[in-house]
Each structure stands twice: as structure tokens, then as C-alpha cells.
Amino acid sequence: MSDNNNPEQVKKYEKNTFLFLAVFLAPILSIIVVGGFGFMVWISQLLFGPPTS
């Protein structure tokens, strides 16, 4: 961003960036993290067997 942007353009850019992060990026990343953890547990149970007490 250059120095000649007016405050309205900056606020619009910040609002759009926040909406992208909150509506799209955070849910997608949380699904990837939870799915990756589940996949890791599944593979470890295939290799080492289920947990025992």
C-alpha cells in the first residue's frame, strides 16, 4: 500500500481482509488441523494398535 491511500480505502481494505480471515481462512485452517490430527491418530493406531489401559 502506498502513502497516498485515503482512510476510507484503508478501512475498506482492512474490513475485507478481516472478513476473508474470519469467514474463510480460520474455518478452513481449523478443519485442516483437526483432520490432520485425526489422520495422525488413525495411522498411529494402524501401526501400533489401539490404546490399552
Jmol script that loads the backbone (N, CA, C; Angstrom):
load data "model"
ATOM      1  N   MET A   1       0.838  -1.178   0.000  1.00  0.00           N
ATOM      2  CA  MET A   1       0.000   0.000   0.000  1.00  0.00           C
ATOM      3  C   MET A   1       0.885   1.244   0.000  1.00  0.00           C
ATOM      4  N   SER A   2       0.508   2.195  -0.759  1.00  0.00           N
ATOM      5  CA  SER A   2       1.295   3.416  -0.831  1.00  0.00           C
ATOM      6  C   SER A   2       0.752   4.447   0.159  1.00  0.00           C
ATOM      7  N   ASP A   3       1.485   5.531   0.301  1.00  0.00           N
ATOM      8  CA  ASP A   3       1.121   6.555   1.270  1.00  0.00           C
ATOM      9  C   ASP A   3      -0.050   7.422   0.811  1.00  0.00           C
ATOM     10  N   ASN A   4      -0.424   7.359  -0.483  1.00  0.00           N
ATOM     11  CA  ASN A   4      -1.454   8.266  -0.972  1.00  0.00           C
ATOM     12  C   ASN A   4      -2.858   7.664  -0.846  1.00  0.00           C
ATOM     13  N   ASN A   5      -3.027   6.524  -0.157  1.00  0.00           N
ATOM     14  CA  ASN A   5      -4.361   5.963   0.062  1.00  0.00           C
ATOM     15  C   ASN A   5      -5.090   6.781   1.108  1.00  0.00           C
ATOM     16  N   ASN A   6      -6.377   7.021   0.850  1.00  0.00           N
ATOM     17  CA  ASN A   6      -7.146   7.769   1.836  1.00  0.00           C
ATOM     18  C   ASN A   6      -7.678   6.813   2.897  1.00  0.00           C
ATOM     19  N   PRO A   7      -8.096   7.347   4.028  1.00  0.00           N
ATOM     20  CA  PRO A   7      -8.532   6.483   5.141  1.00  0.00           C
ATOM     21  C   PRO A   7      -9.709   5.577   4.785  1.00  0.00           C
ATOM     22  N   GLU A   8     -10.599   6.024   3.907  1.00  0.00           N
ATOM     23  CA  GLU A   8     -11.741   5.190   3.529  1.00  0.00           C
ATOM     24  C   GLU A   8     -11.275   3.932   2.796  1.00  0.00           C
ATOM     25  N   GLN A   9     -10.279   4.074   1.919  1.00  0.00           N
ATOM     26  CA  GLN A   9      -9.753   2.922   1.192  1.00  0.00           C
ATOM     27  C   GLN A   9      -9.052   1.956   2.152  1.00  0.00           C
ATOM     28  N   VAL A  10      -8.335   2.515   3.119  1.00  0.00           N
ATOM     29  CA  VAL A  10      -7.628   1.678   4.091  1.00  0.00           C
ATOM     30  C   VAL A  10      -8.632   0.912   4.947  1.00  0.00           C
ATOM     31  N   LYS A  11      -9.698   1.583   5.402  1.00  0.00           N
ATOM     32  CA  LYS A  11     -10.714   0.904   6.203  1.00  0.00           C
ATOM     33  C   LYS A  11     -11.409  -0.187   5.410  1.00  0.00           C
ATOM     34  N   LYS A  12     -11.689   0.067   4.144  1.00  0.00           N
ATOM     35  CA  LYS A  12     -12.333  -0.940   3.296  1.00  0.00           C
ATOM     36  C   LYS A  12     -11.402  -2.145   3.109  1.00  0.00           C
ATOM     37  N   TYR A  13     -10.116  -1.866   2.897  1.00  0.00           N
ATOM     38  CA  TYR A  13      -9.138  -2.945   2.746  1.00  0.00           C
ATOM     39  C   TYR A  13      -9.037  -3.770   4.029  1.00  0.00           C
ATOM     40  N   GLU A  14      -8.990  -3.104   5.170  1.00  0.00           N
ATOM     41  CA  GLU A  14      -8.904  -3.809   6.451  1.00  0.00           C
ATOM     42  C   GLU A  14     -10.159  -4.626   6.718  1.00  0.00           C
ATOM     43  N   LYS A  15     -11.327  -4.076   6.384  1.00  0.00           N
ATOM     44  CA  LYS A  15     -12.583  -4.795   6.578  1.00  0.00           C
ATOM     45  C   LYS A  15     -12.621  -6.038   5.690  1.00  0.00           C
ATOM     46  N   ASN A  16     -12.237  -5.902   4.435  1.00  0.00           N
ATOM     47  CA  ASN A  16     -12.222  -7.045   3.527  1.00  0.00           C
ATOM     48  C   ASN A  16     -11.218  -8.102   3.982  1.00  0.00           C
ATOM     49  N   THR A  17     -10.070  -7.667   4.465  1.00  0.00           N
ATOM     50  CA  THR A  17      -9.068  -8.605   4.956  1.00  0.00           C
ATOM     51  C   THR A  17      -9.577  -9.347   6.184  1.00  0.00           C
ATOM     52  N   PHE A  18     -10.207  -8.641   7.112  1.00  0.00           N
ATOM     53  CA  PHE A  18     -10.762  -9.284   8.298  1.00  0.00           C
ATOM     54  C   PHE A  18     -11.843 -10.282   7.925  1.00  0.00           C
ATOM     55  N   LEU A  19     -12.737  -9.912   7.014  1.00  0.00           N
ATOM     56  CA  LEU A  19     -13.798 -10.836   6.608  1.00  0.00           C
ATOM     57  C   LEU A  19     -13.217 -12.082   5.952  1.00  0.00           C
ATOM     58  N   PHE A  20     -12.204 -11.913   5.126  1.00  0.00           N
ATOM     59  CA  PHE A  20     -11.568 -13.072   4.500  1.00  0.00           C
ATOM     60  C   PHE A  20     -10.970 -13.987   5.554  1.00  0.00           C
ATOM     61  N   LEU A  21     -10.252 -13.407   6.522  1.00  0.00           N
ATOM     62  CA  LEU A  21      -9.628 -14.215   7.573  1.00  0.00           C
ATOM     63  C   LEU A  21     -10.672 -14.901   8.445  1.00  0.00           C
ATOM     64  N   ALA A  22     -11.710 -14.173   8.837  1.00  0.00           N
ATOM     65  CA  ALA A  22     -12.691 -14.713   9.779  1.00  0.00           C
ATOM     66  C   ALA A  22     -13.655 -15.688   9.126  1.00  0.00           C
ATOM     67  N   VAL A  23     -14.054 -15.427   7.881  1.00  0.00           N
ATOM     68  CA  VAL A  23     -15.087 -16.236   7.243  1.00  0.00           C
ATOM     69  C   VAL A  23     -14.497 -17.407   6.477  1.00  0.00           C
ATOM     70  N   PHE A  24     -13.349 -17.234   5.863  1.00  0.00           N
ATOM     71  CA  PHE A  24     -12.797 -18.289   5.023  1.00  0.00           C
ATOM     72  C   PHE A  24     -11.570 -18.965   5.625  1.00  0.00           C
ATOM     73  N   LEU A  25     -10.570 -18.197   5.977  1.00  0.00           N
ATOM     74  CA  LEU A  25      -9.289 -18.790   6.347  1.00  0.00           C
ATOM     75  C   LEU A  25      -9.335 -19.528   7.687  1.00  0.00           C
ATOM     76  N   ALA A  26      -9.931 -18.952   8.708  1.00  0.00           N
ATOM     77  CA  ALA A  26      -9.964 -19.604  10.027  1.00  0.00           C
ATOM     78  C   ALA A  26     -10.719 -20.930   9.998  1.00  0.00           C
ATOM     79  N   PRO A  27     -11.922 -20.992   9.396  1.00  0.00           N
ATOM     80  CA  PRO A  27     -12.599 -22.297   9.355  1.00  0.00           C
ATOM     81  C   PRO A  27     -11.846 -23.343   8.530  1.00  0.00           C
ATOM     82  N   ILE A  28     -11.277 -22.934   7.424  1.00  0.00           N
ATOM     83  CA  ILE A  28     -10.539 -23.887   6.586  1.00  0.00           C
ATOM     84  C   ILE A  28      -9.322 -24.409   7.335  1.00  0.00           C
ATOM     85  N   LEU A  29      -8.584 -23.526   7.999  1.00  0.00           N
ATOM     86  CA  LEU A  29      -7.416 -23.962   8.758  1.00  0.00           C
ATOM     87  C   LEU A  29      -7.800 -24.860   9.930  1.00  0.00           C
ATOM     88  N   SER A  30      -8.908 -24.565  10.593  1.00  0.00           N
ATOM     89  CA  SER A  30      -9.321 -25.420  11.716  1.00  0.00           C
ATOM     90  C   SER A  30      -9.717 -26.806  11.223  1.00  0.00           C
ATOM     91  N   ILE A  31     -10.384 -26.893  10.086  1.00  0.00           N
ATOM     92  CA  ILE A  31     -10.733 -28.198   9.517  1.00  0.00           C
ATOM     93  C   ILE A  31      -9.470 -28.970   9.152  1.00  0.00           C
ATOM     94  N   ILE A  32      -8.501 -28.295   8.577  1.00  0.00           N
ATOM     95  CA  ILE A  32      -7.248 -28.955   8.197  1.00  0.00           C
ATOM     96  C   ILE A  32      -6.510 -29.460   9.436  1.00  0.00           C
ATOM     97  N   VAL A  33      -6.456 -28.645  10.496  1.00  0.00           N
ATOM     98  CA  VAL A  33      -5.735 -29.042  11.711  1.00  0.00           C
ATOM     99  C   VAL A  33      -6.423 -30.232  12.382  1.00  0.00           C
ATOM    100  N   VAL A  34      -7.742 -30.166  12.547  1.00  0.00           N
ATOM    101  CA  VAL A  34      -8.463 -31.252  13.204  1.00  0.00           C
ATOM    102  C   VAL A  34      -8.413 -32.514  12.353  1.00  0.00           C
ATOM    103  N   GLY A  35      -8.577 -32.370  11.042  1.00  0.00           N
ATOM    104  CA  GLY A  35      -8.491 -33.527  10.156  1.00  0.00           C
ATOM    105  C   GLY A  35      -7.107 -34.139  10.143  1.00  0.00           C
ATOM    106  N   GLY A  36      -6.091 -33.308  10.168  1.00  0.00           N
ATOM    107  CA  GLY A  36      -4.723 -33.815  10.206  1.00  0.00           C
ATOM    108  C   GLY A  36      -4.428 -34.562  11.493  1.00  0.00           C
ATOM    109  N   PHE A  37      -4.932 -34.045  12.607  1.00  0.00           N
ATOM    110  CA  PHE A  37      -4.735 -34.738  13.882  1.00  0.00           C
ATOM    111  C   PHE A  37      -5.460 -36.081  13.882  1.00  0.00           C
ATOM    112  N   GLY A  38      -6.689 -36.100  13.375  1.00  0.00           N
ATOM    113  CA  GLY A  38      -7.432 -37.353  13.294  1.00  0.00           C
ATOM    114  C   GLY A  38      -6.741 -38.363  12.388  1.00  0.00           C
ATOM    115  N   PHE A  39      -6.208 -37.889  11.275  1.00  0.00           N
ATOM    116  CA  PHE A  39      -5.480 -38.776  10.368  1.00  0.00           C
ATOM    117  C   PHE A  39      -4.233 -39.333  11.047  1.00  0.00           C
ATOM    118  N   MET A  40      -3.541 -38.490  11.796  1.00  0.00           N
ATOM    119  CA  MET A  40      -2.340 -38.933  12.503  1.00  0.00           C
ATOM    120  C   MET A  40      -2.688 -40.002  13.544  1.00  0.00           C
ATOM    121  N   VAL A  41      -3.780 -39.808  14.291  1.00  0.00           N
ATOM    122  CA  VAL A  41      -4.204 -40.797  15.278  1.00  0.00           C
ATOM    123  C   VAL A  41      -4.598 -42.093  14.578  1.00  0.00           C
ATOM    124  N   TRP A  42      -5.309 -42.001  13.476  1.00  0.00           N
ATOM    125  CA  TRP A  42      -5.745 -43.181  12.727  1.00  0.00           C
ATOM    126  C   TRP A  42      -4.541 -43.995  12.238  1.00  0.00           C
ATOM    127  N   ILE A  43      -3.557 -43.309  11.652  1.00  0.00           N
ATOM    128  CA  ILE A  43      -2.367 -44.002  11.149  1.00  0.00           C
ATOM    129  C   ILE A  43      -1.579 -44.615  12.302  1.00  0.00           C
ATOM    130  N   SER A  44      -1.454 -43.893  13.422  1.00  0.00           N
ATOM    131  CA  SER A  44      -0.708 -44.448  14.552  1.00  0.00           C
ATOM    132  C   SER A  44      -1.414 -45.675  15.115  1.00  0.00           C
ATOM    133  N   GLN A  45      -2.737 -45.691  15.112  1.00  0.00           N
ATOM    134  CA  GLN A  45      -3.451 -46.864  15.593  1.00  0.00           C
ATOM    135  C   GLN A  45      -3.328 -48.023  14.606  1.00  0.00           C
ATOM    136  N   LEU A  46      -3.223 -47.744  13.324  1.00  0.00           N
ATOM    137  CA  LEU A  46      -2.974 -48.817  12.355  1.00  0.00           C
ATOM    138  C   LEU A  46      -1.603 -49.443  12.571  1.00  0.00           C
ATOM    139  N   LEU A  47      -0.613 -48.631  12.894  1.00  0.00           N
ATOM    140  CA  LEU A  47       0.753 -49.125  13.056  1.00  0.00           C
ATOM    141  C   LEU A  47       0.988 -49.767  14.412  1.00  0.00           C
ATOM    142  N   PHE A  48       0.474 -49.149  15.489  1.00  0.00           N
ATOM    143  CA  PHE A  48       0.809 -49.586  16.842  1.00  0.00           C
ATOM    144  C   PHE A  48      -0.349 -50.247  17.568  1.00  0.00           C
ATOM    145  N   GLY A  49      -1.514 -50.298  16.992  1.00  0.00           N
ATOM    146  CA  GLY A  49      -2.679 -50.881  17.649  1.00  0.00           C
ATOM    147  C   GLY A  49      -3.419 -49.860  18.471  1.00  0.00           C
ATOM    148  N   PRO A  50      -4.611 -50.231  18.930  1.00  0.00           N
ATOM    149  CA  PRO A  50      -5.406 -49.279  19.732  1.00  0.00           C
ATOM    150  C   PRO A  50      -4.766 -49.063  21.095  1.00  0.00           C
ATOM    151  N   PRO A  51      -5.126 -47.978  21.755  1.00  0.00           N
ATOM    152  CA  PRO A  51      -4.564 -47.720  23.077  1.00  0.00           C
ATOM    153  C   PRO A  51      -5.075 -48.742  24.082  1.00  0.00           C
ATOM    154  N   THR A  52      -4.224 -49.110  24.987  1.00  0.00           N
ATOM    155  CA  THR A  52      -4.603 -50.066  26.033  1.00  0.00           C
ATOM    156  C   THR A  52      -4.437 -49.409  27.387  1.00  0.00           C
ATOM    157  N   SER A  53      -5.145 -49.927  28.365  1.00  0.00           N
ATOM    158  CA  SER A  53      -5.068 -49.337  29.703  1.00  0.00           C
ATOM    159  C   SER A  53      -4.059 -50.049  30.574  1.00  0.00           C
TER     160      SER A  53
END
end "model"
wireframe off; spacefill off
backbone 0.3
color backbone group
